[in-house]
Amino acid sequence: MTFRKPGEDNLQEDGRATLEQLVRWRRDVRRFRRDAVPDELVQRLLRLADLAPSVGNSQPWRIVNVQSSAKRTQIISNFEAARSRSADAYAGAQADLYNRLKLAGFDAAPVHLAVFSDRSALQGHGLGRQTMPEALDHSCACMVTVLWLAAREAGLGLGWVSIIDPAEVSKVLDVPPGWRLVGYLLLGWPEEEHLDPELERHGWQPRTPFETRYSETGLDAAQPSGESPKAEKGSHGSVTLVGAGPGDPELLTIKALKALQSADAVLFDNLVAKPILDFVRPGARMLDVGKRGYKTSCKQPDINAMMVSLARDGLNVVRLKSGDPLIFGRAGEEIDACRAAGVPITIVPGVTSAQGAAASLKVSLTNRDHARRLQFITAHDRRGHLPQDIDWSAVADGAATTVVYMPKRTLAELTEVALVHGLDPMTPAIAVANATRPDERVFISTVGAIASELQAADPDGPVLVMVGEALRYATIRDAAEQAEAIVAALDAMPGQS
């Protein structure tokens, strides 16, 4: 899931992320970039956090901005000692996992904040504290939560350190005796972003269903005496993988349209054409989980976790993907995640980009005189490199039409290797950017030249490349139409003396 960062466009028209986006982004950050956080931004966030509610309006939090490197070093030593002592509480595999979990933020996080609860605070006149004196500490936790959300809205992350000796921190920072440490906070730009907690990703402890923490009580004549009421398990929602097609909204299937209009939440990719989002039912939650090529993006495990979590909350979730979800759409991973979680899942296929591009060109990909096989390949693997297991003899087959998905970064390497394996450099090749959309761009060339031409043009948006003799008719017709258009334009020009 991608949120706003400095220098990037915001997701919302009003320049703000939604509250749900802020909450769902897991806030406990352990790894930070070393980039500085401007002092004025830190002050703004702290002043926002200072508006948090508190018992009796007591505002008991006391925040110390630890800027001294010497004091930071002492506190880091405190953490390491406490961490070593805590390890004794675990054994076996749990101990091994505990020792592998690292908190790298101490060294990299540019801002260190120690938050204390002033137990001697006179403000508020003791309201609410006679019966629950710990409400002062709870109020401080409310302030930290507000700070977390404000930091996330600014693109920052926050880590709350609890493996630490409070008395030692108080001594190092020389605070008044009545101050009790609530948390030591690390603030900075996150090295990476996730929707699921790091401890869950590493197998320490998964999140459990909401129903295990919620119960209802009231008048129930059928409830046997002496027996405590039990929370009923909530009904599961469902997930529908929906293909949005290549971009033209009119290429949506009727089934896809029905799914969008009945969705409670829609997780959509960055490549989904914006006009298609207008078909989503008003009031549905819209969550941008797009993967932006070679940029900071929402990771697939995060998307899986969010999809399952929303469904477990009883929502009808639509996972909206450009093209067809079953063609280079990572549908397999999402299907497996839903099945493992016991979440019902259905799939609505879409028009894949190759079909949309061919339709725009009015060319058959399977011309029976020139193509006995149609093959789709991807131009990058999990690492963003050209896949090593491509069947190059199949790509070089002159009687096949090959459609290359996601070719921008590796097309030059792909065509070079294909030529080495015998593909004729004069084989027609057509690159299509933003197929079927108003800003569609078509580049008609040959295998030997398409990579350099595409690189020079550097089109925005999704691109695919089609290769094969079946495309020759498209190139001939396009050239003829261009020539006719040029002649018509010249004839229409006023005569020159």
C-alpha positions as CSV (number, residue, x, y, z in Angstrom):
1,M,0.0,0.0,0.0
2,T,1.5,3.3,-1.0
3,F,1.0,6.5,0.9
4,R,2.1,10.1,0.5
5,K,5.8,10.9,0.8
6,P,7.7,14.2,0.3
7,G,7.8,15.1,-3.3
8,E,5.2,12.7,-4.4
9,D,1.6,13.3,-5.4
10,N,-1.0,12.6,-2.8
11,L,-3.6,9.8,-3.2
12,Q,-6.6,12.0,-2.3
13,E,-7.7,15.0,-4.2
14,D,-7.6,17.1,-1.0
15,G,-4.0,16.0,-0.4
16,R,-4.6,13.6,2.5
17,A,-4.6,9.9,3.0
18,T,-7.8,8.4,4.4
19,L,-8.1,7.5,8.1
20,E,-8.3,3.8,7.2
21,Q,-5.1,4.0,5.2
22,L,-3.3,5.7,8.1
23,V,-4.5,3.1,10.6
24,R,-3.9,0.0,8.4
25,W,-0.3,0.9,7.7
26,R,1.6,-0.8,10.4
27,R,3.1,1.9,12.5
28,D,5.8,0.1,14.5
29,V,8.9,0.8,12.3
30,R,12.2,-0.9,13.1
31,R,14.3,0.2,10.1
32,F,14.7,3.8,9.1
33,R,16.6,5.8,6.5
34,R,19.2,8.1,7.9
35,D,17.7,11.2,6.1
36,A,17.1,14.1,8.5
37,V,13.6,15.1,9.5
38,P,13.2,18.9,9.4
39,D,12.8,20.5,12.8
40,E,9.7,22.4,11.8
41,L,8.1,19.1,10.8
42,V,8.9,17.5,14.1
43,Q,7.5,20.5,15.9
44,R,4.3,20.4,13.8
45,L,3.8,16.7,14.6
46,L,4.4,17.1,18.3
47,R,1.9,20.0,18.5
48,L,-0.7,17.9,16.7
49,A,-0.1,15.1,19.2
50,D,-0.4,17.5,22.0
51,L,-4.1,18.0,21.0
52,A,-4.8,14.4,22.1
53,P,-7.5,13.7,24.7
54,S,-6.5,13.1,28.3
55,V,-8.3,12.3,31.6
56,G,-9.6,15.5,33.2
57,N,-7.7,17.5,30.4
58,S,-4.6,16.8,32.5
59,Q,-2.2,16.5,29.5
60,P,0.2,14.5,31.6
61,W,2.7,13.7,28.9
62,R,6.2,15.0,29.1
63,I,8.3,14.7,25.9
64,V,12.1,14.8,25.8
65,N,13.7,15.2,22.4
66,V,17.0,13.3,22.9
67,Q,19.5,15.0,20.7
68,S,22.7,14.3,22.6
69,S,24.7,11.6,20.9
70,A,26.2,10.7,24.3
71,K,22.8,10.2,25.9
72,R,21.6,8.2,22.9
73,T,24.6,5.9,23.2
74,Q,23.8,5.3,26.9
75,I,20.2,4.5,26.0
76,I,21.2,2.1,23.2
77,S,23.4,0.3,25.8
78,N,20.4,0.2,28.1
79,F,18.4,-1.4,25.3
80,E,21.0,-4.0,24.4
81,A,21.4,-5.1,28.1
82,A,17.6,-5.3,28.5
83,R,17.3,-7.3,25.3
84,S,19.9,-9.7,26.5
85,R,18.1,-10.2,29.8
86,S,14.8,-10.7,28.0
87,A,16.2,-13.5,25.9
88,D,16.3,-15.7,28.9
89,A,12.5,-15.9,28.9
90,Y,12.5,-17.9,25.6
91,A,13.7,-21.3,24.7
92,G,14.1,-23.4,21.6
93,A,12.8,-22.1,18.2
94,Q,11.2,-19.1,19.9
95,A,14.6,-18.1,21.4
96,D,16.3,-18.4,18.0
97,L,13.6,-16.2,16.4
98,Y,13.9,-13.6,19.2
99,N,17.7,-13.4,18.7
100,R,17.2,-12.9,14.9
101,L,14.8,-10.0,15.3
102,K,16.8,-6.8,15.2
103,L,15.9,-3.2,16.0
104,A,18.1,-1.3,13.6
105,G,16.3,2.0,14.2
106,F,18.4,3.1,17.1
107,D,21.4,3.8,14.9
108,A,19.5,5.2,11.9
109,A,16.4,7.0,13.2
110,P,17.1,10.8,13.1
111,V,14.7,11.6,16.0
112,H,14.6,10.1,19.5
113,L,11.7,11.0,21.8
114,A,11.3,9.8,25.4
115,V,7.7,10.1,26.6
116,F,7.0,10.3,30.3
117,S,3.8,10.4,32.3
118,D,3.9,13.0,35.0
119,R,2.2,11.3,37.9
120,S,2.4,14.5,39.9
121,A,0.5,16.6,37.4
122,L,-1.8,19.1,39.1
123,Q,-3.6,20.0,35.9
124,G,-7.1,18.4,35.7
125,H,-7.6,18.6,39.5
126,G,-7.4,14.9,39.8
127,L,-10.6,14.3,37.8
128,G,-11.1,10.6,37.0
129,R,-7.9,9.7,38.8
130,Q,-9.3,8.7,42.2
131,T,-10.8,5.6,40.8
132,M,-8.3,5.0,37.9
133,P,-5.0,6.6,38.6
134,E,-3.4,4.7,35.7
135,A,-5.6,6.9,33.4
136,L,-2.7,9.3,33.3
137,D,-0.5,6.7,31.6
138,H,-3.4,5.8,29.3
139,S,-3.7,9.4,28.3
140,C,0.0,9.4,27.3
141,A,-0.7,6.4,25.2
142,C,-3.5,8.3,23.4
143,M,-1.0,11.1,22.7
144,V,1.5,8.6,21.2
145,T,-1.2,7.2,19.0
146,V,-2.1,10.6,17.6
147,L,1.6,11.2,17.0
148,W,1.8,7.9,15.1
149,L,-1.1,8.8,12.8
150,A,0.3,12.3,12.3
151,A,3.7,10.9,11.4
152,R,2.2,8.4,9.0
153,E,0.2,11.2,7.2
154,A,3.5,13.0,6.7
155,G,5.1,9.9,5.3
156,L,7.1,9.2,8.4
157,G,7.3,6.1,10.5
158,L,7.5,5.6,14.3
159,G,8.9,2.8,16.4
160,W,7.9,2.3,20.1
161,V,10.7,0.7,22.1
162,S,9.6,-1.3,25.1
163,I,12.6,-3.5,25.7
164,I,14.3,-0.9,27.9
165,D,14.9,-0.2,31.6
166,P,12.7,2.8,32.5
167,A,14.7,3.7,35.6
168,E,17.9,3.8,33.6
169,V,16.3,6.1,30.9
170,S,15.0,8.4,33.6
171,K,18.5,8.5,35.2
172,V,20.3,9.2,31.8
173,L,17.8,12.0,31.0
174,D,17.8,13.3,34.6
175,V,14.0,13.8,34.7
176,P,12.0,14.7,37.8
177,P,11.1,11.8,40.2
178,G,7.4,11.9,39.5
179,W,7.9,11.2,35.8
180,R,7.2,7.6,34.7
181,L,8.6,6.4,31.3
182,V,5.7,5.4,28.9
183,G,7.8,4.7,25.8
184,Y,11.0,5.5,24.0
185,L,10.0,6.5,20.4
186,L,12.1,6.5,17.2
187,L,10.9,8.7,14.4
188,G,12.1,9.0,10.8
189,W,11.6,8.0,7.2
190,P,10.9,4.3,6.9
191,E,13.3,2.2,4.9
192,E,10.4,0.2,3.6
193,E,6.6,0.1,4.1
194,H,4.4,-2.8,5.1
195,L,0.7,-3.4,6.0
196,D,1.5,-6.3,8.3
197,P,3.6,-6.1,11.5
198,E,7.2,-7.2,11.2
199,L,6.7,-9.7,14.0
200,E,3.9,-11.3,12.0
201,R,6.0,-11.4,8.8
202,H,8.8,-13.2,10.7
203,G,6.5,-15.7,12.3
204,W,6.5,-14.4,15.9
205,Q,2.8,-14.0,16.3
206,P,0.0,-13.7,13.7
207,R,-2.9,-11.3,14.1
208,T,-6.0,-13.1,15.5
209,P,-9.6,-12.5,14.4
210,F,-11.4,-9.5,15.7
211,E,-14.1,-11.7,17.2
212,T,-11.7,-13.1,19.8
213,R,-11.4,-9.6,21.3
214,Y,-15.1,-8.5,21.1
215,S,-18.1,-9.5,23.0
216,E,-21.6,-8.2,23.7
217,T,-23.7,-8.3,26.9
218,G,-27.2,-7.4,27.6
219,L,-30.6,-8.8,28.4
220,D,-30.8,-12.4,27.2
221,A,-33.4,-14.5,28.8
222,A,-32.1,-17.6,27.1
223,Q,-28.7,-17.2,28.6
224,P,-28.2,-19.9,31.3
225,S,-27.4,-18.5,34.8
226,G,-23.8,-18.7,35.9
227,E,-22.6,-19.0,32.3
228,S,-20.8,-16.0,30.8
229,P,-22.0,-14.9,27.3
230,K,-19.8,-15.8,24.4
231,A,-19.1,-13.7,21.4
232,E,-20.4,-15.2,18.3
233,K,-18.0,-15.6,15.5
234,G,-18.6,-12.9,12.8
235,S,-19.5,-13.9,9.3
236,H,-16.7,-13.9,6.8
237,G,-16.7,-11.7,3.8
238,S,-15.3,-12.7,0.5
239,V,-12.7,-11.7,-2.1
240,T,-13.3,-11.3,-5.8
241,L,-10.3,-10.9,-8.2
242,V,-11.6,-8.7,-11.0
243,G,-9.9,-8.0,-14.3
244,A,-10.3,-4.3,-15.2
245,G,-9.1,-4.8,-18.8
246,P,-6.4,-2.7,-20.5
247,G,-8.0,0.7,-19.8
248,D,-11.1,1.4,-22.0
249,P,-14.0,1.3,-19.4
250,E,-16.3,-0.1,-22.1
251,L,-14.2,-3.3,-22.2
252,L,-15.3,-4.1,-18.6
253,T,-17.4,-7.3,-18.4
254,I,-20.9,-7.1,-17.0
255,K,-19.8,-9.4,-14.2
256,A,-16.9,-7.1,-13.4
257,L,-19.2,-4.1,-13.3
258,K,-21.6,-6.0,-10.9
259,A,-18.7,-6.8,-8.6
260,L,-17.5,-3.2,-8.5
261,Q,-21.0,-2.0,-7.7
262,S,-21.5,-4.4,-4.8
263,A,-18.0,-4.0,-3.3
264,D,-17.5,-2.9,0.3
265,A,-13.7,-2.4,-0.3
266,V,-11.7,-2.2,-3.5
267,L,-7.9,-2.8,-3.5
268,F,-6.8,-1.4,-6.9
269,D,-3.5,-1.5,-8.8
270,N,-1.7,1.6,-10.0
271,L,-2.2,0.5,-13.7
272,V,-6.0,0.4,-13.4
273,A,-7.4,3.3,-15.6
274,K,-8.9,6.0,-13.4
275,P,-12.3,6.1,-15.3
276,I,-12.9,2.5,-14.3
277,L,-12.8,3.5,-10.6
278,D,-15.8,5.7,-11.2
279,F,-17.9,2.5,-11.5
280,V,-17.2,1.5,-7.9
281,R,-20.2,1.7,-5.5
282,P,-20.3,5.1,-3.7
283,G,-19.2,4.7,-0.1
284,A,-16.9,1.7,-0.8
285,R,-13.4,1.9,0.7
286,M,-10.9,2.7,-2.0
287,L,-7.4,1.5,-1.2
288,D,-4.5,2.1,-3.6
289,V,-2.1,-0.9,-3.3
290,G,-0.4,-0.3,-6.7
291,K,3.0,-1.7,-7.4
292,R,5.0,1.1,-9.2
293,G,7.8,-0.4,-11.2
294,Y,11.2,0.1,-9.6
295,K,9.8,2.5,-7.0
296,T,8.7,2.2,-3.4
297,S,5.5,0.1,-3.6
298,C,3.1,-2.0,-1.6
299,K,4.6,-5.5,-1.4
300,Q,2.6,-8.6,-2.3
301,P,2.5,-10.1,1.2
302,D,1.1,-6.8,2.5
303,I,-1.7,-6.9,-0.1
304,N,-2.5,-10.5,0.7
305,A,-2.7,-9.6,4.4
306,M,-4.9,-6.6,3.9
307,M,-7.2,-8.5,1.5
308,V,-7.7,-11.3,4.1
309,S,-8.1,-8.9,7.0
310,L,-10.9,-6.9,5.2
311,A,-12.7,-10.1,4.3
312,R,-12.4,-11.4,7.9
313,D,-14.1,-8.1,8.9
314,G,-17.1,-9.3,6.9
315,L,-16.5,-7.1,3.8
316,N,-17.0,-8.0,0.2
317,V,-13.5,-7.2,-1.1
318,V,-12.7,-6.6,-4.8
319,R,-9.1,-7.0,-5.8
320,L,-9.0,-4.9,-9.0
321,K,-6.2,-5.6,-11.5
322,S,-5.4,-4.1,-14.8
323,G,-6.0,-6.5,-17.7
324,D,-6.7,-10.1,-16.7
325,P,-5.8,-11.1,-13.1
326,L,-4.7,-14.6,-14.3
327,I,-2.1,-13.3,-16.7
328,F,1.0,-12.0,-15.0
329,G,-1.2,-10.6,-12.2
330,R,0.2,-12.6,-9.2
331,A,-3.3,-14.1,-8.8
332,G,-1.8,-17.4,-7.7
333,E,-0.4,-15.8,-4.5
334,E,-3.6,-14.1,-3.7
335,I,-5.7,-17.2,-4.3
336,D,-3.4,-19.2,-2.0
337,A,-3.6,-16.5,0.7
338,C,-7.4,-16.5,0.7
339,R,-7.5,-20.3,0.7
340,A,-5.1,-20.6,3.6
341,A,-7.2,-18.1,5.6
342,G,-10.5,-19.8,4.7
343,V,-11.8,-16.8,2.8
344,P,-14.1,-17.5,-0.1
345,I,-12.6,-16.2,-3.4
346,T,-14.0,-15.9,-6.9
347,I,-12.4,-14.6,-10.1
348,V,-13.8,-12.4,-12.8
349,P,-11.5,-12.5,-15.9
350,G,-10.8,-9.4,-17.9
351,V,-9.6,-8.4,-21.4
352,T,-5.9,-8.8,-21.3
353,S,-3.7,-6.0,-22.7
354,A,-2.5,-8.1,-25.7
355,Q,-6.1,-8.4,-26.8
356,G,-6.8,-4.8,-26.3
357,A,-3.7,-3.7,-28.2
358,A,-4.4,-6.1,-31.1
359,A,-7.9,-4.8,-31.4
360,S,-6.8,-1.2,-31.5
361,L,-4.4,-2.2,-34.3
362,K,-7.0,-4.3,-36.1
363,V,-4.6,-7.1,-36.5
364,S,-5.0,-10.8,-35.8
365,L,-2.4,-12.3,-33.5
366,T,-3.1,-15.7,-34.8
367,N,-3.1,-15.2,-38.6
368,R,-3.3,-18.8,-39.8
369,D,-0.9,-18.1,-42.7
370,H,1.8,-16.7,-40.4
371,A,1.3,-17.8,-36.8
372,R,0.6,-21.3,-35.5
373,R,1.2,-20.3,-31.9
374,L,0.5,-17.3,-29.6
375,Q,2.7,-17.0,-26.5
376,F,2.7,-14.5,-23.7
377,I,6.0,-13.9,-21.8
378,T,7.1,-11.5,-19.1
379,A,10.2,-9.5,-19.4
380,H,11.1,-9.4,-15.7
381,D,11.3,-11.7,-12.8
382,R,10.8,-11.1,-9.1
383,R,14.1,-9.0,-9.0
384,G,13.1,-6.9,-12.0
385,H,15.7,-8.7,-14.2
386,L,15.2,-10.5,-17.5
387,P,14.0,-14.1,-16.5
388,Q,16.6,-16.8,-17.0
389,D,14.2,-19.5,-17.9
390,I,12.7,-18.1,-21.1
391,D,12.5,-20.6,-23.9
392,W,14.5,-18.7,-26.5
393,S,13.9,-21.2,-29.3
394,A,10.2,-20.5,-28.9
395,V,10.8,-16.7,-29.0
396,A,12.9,-17.1,-32.1
397,D,10.3,-19.2,-33.9
398,G,9.3,-17.3,-37.0
399,A,5.8,-19.0,-37.0
400,A,4.9,-17.7,-33.5
401,T,3.5,-14.4,-32.3
402,T,5.1,-13.4,-29.0
403,V,3.6,-10.8,-26.7
404,V,6.0,-9.4,-24.1
405,Y,4.5,-8.0,-20.9
406,M,6.3,-5.4,-18.8
407,P,9.3,-5.0,-21.1
408,K,10.4,-1.4,-20.4
409,R,13.6,-2.0,-18.5
410,T,14.8,-5.3,-20.2
411,L,13.6,-5.0,-23.8
412,A,17.1,-4.3,-25.2
413,E,18.5,-7.4,-23.4
414,L,15.6,-9.5,-24.5
415,T,15.8,-8.6,-28.2
416,E,19.6,-9.1,-28.2
417,V,19.3,-12.6,-26.8
418,A,16.4,-13.5,-29.1
419,L,18.5,-12.4,-32.1
420,V,21.4,-14.5,-30.9
421,H,19.0,-17.5,-30.9
422,G,18.0,-16.9,-34.5
423,L,15.1,-14.4,-34.5
424,D,15.2,-12.4,-37.7
425,P,16.0,-8.8,-36.9
426,M,13.6,-7.6,-39.5
427,T,10.7,-9.4,-37.9
428,P,7.9,-6.9,-37.3
429,A,7.6,-5.6,-33.7
430,I,5.0,-3.2,-32.3
431,A,5.1,-1.5,-28.9
432,V,1.9,-0.2,-27.5
433,A,1.7,2.1,-24.5
434,N,-1.6,2.6,-22.7
435,A,-3.5,0.3,-25.0
436,T,-7.1,1.2,-25.6
437,R,-6.8,4.4,-23.6
438,P,-7.2,8.0,-25.0
439,D,-3.4,8.5,-24.6
440,E,-2.5,5.2,-26.4
441,R,0.8,5.4,-28.3
442,V,1.9,2.9,-30.9
443,F,5.5,2.3,-32.1
444,I,5.8,0.2,-35.2
445,S,9.3,-1.1,-35.9
446,T,11.3,-4.3,-36.1
447,V,12.9,-6.6,-33.5
448,G,16.3,-5.1,-34.3
449,A,15.2,-1.5,-33.7
450,I,12.2,-1.5,-31.3
451,A,14.2,-1.3,-28.1
452,S,16.1,1.8,-29.0
453,E,13.0,3.5,-30.4
454,L,11.0,2.7,-27.2
455,Q,13.8,3.9,-25.0
456,A,14.0,7.2,-27.0
457,A,10.3,7.8,-26.7
458,D,10.1,6.7,-23.0
459,P,6.3,6.6,-22.9
460,D,4.4,6.8,-19.6
461,G,2.1,4.0,-18.5
462,P,1.9,0.3,-19.1
463,V,3.7,-1.0,-22.2
464,L,3.7,-4.3,-24.1
465,V,5.6,-5.4,-27.2
466,M,4.2,-7.7,-29.9
467,V,6.6,-9.6,-32.2
468,G,5.8,-11.8,-35.2
469,E,5.2,-12.1,-38.9
470,A,1.4,-11.9,-38.3
471,L,2.0,-8.2,-37.4
472,R,3.4,-7.3,-40.8
473,Y,-0.1,-6.5,-42.1
474,A,-0.5,-4.0,-39.4
475,T,2.7,-2.3,-40.3
476,I,1.9,-2.2,-44.0
477,R,-1.6,-0.9,-43.4
478,D,-0.3,1.7,-40.9
479,A,2.3,3.0,-43.4
480,A,-0.3,3.2,-46.1
481,E,-2.8,5.1,-43.9
482,Q,0.0,7.5,-42.8
483,A,0.9,8.2,-46.5
484,E,-2.7,8.8,-47.3
485,A,-3.0,11.2,-44.4
486,I,0.1,13.1,-45.4
487,V,-1.2,13.5,-49.0
488,A,-4.5,14.7,-47.7
489,A,-2.9,17.2,-45.4
490,L,-0.7,18.6,-48.2
491,D,-3.6,18.9,-50.6
492,A,-5.5,20.9,-47.9
493,M,-2.6,23.4,-47.4
494,P,-3.0,26.7,-49.2
495,G,-0.8,27.2,-52.3
496,Q,2.4,29.0,-52.0
497,S,3.9,31.3,-54.6
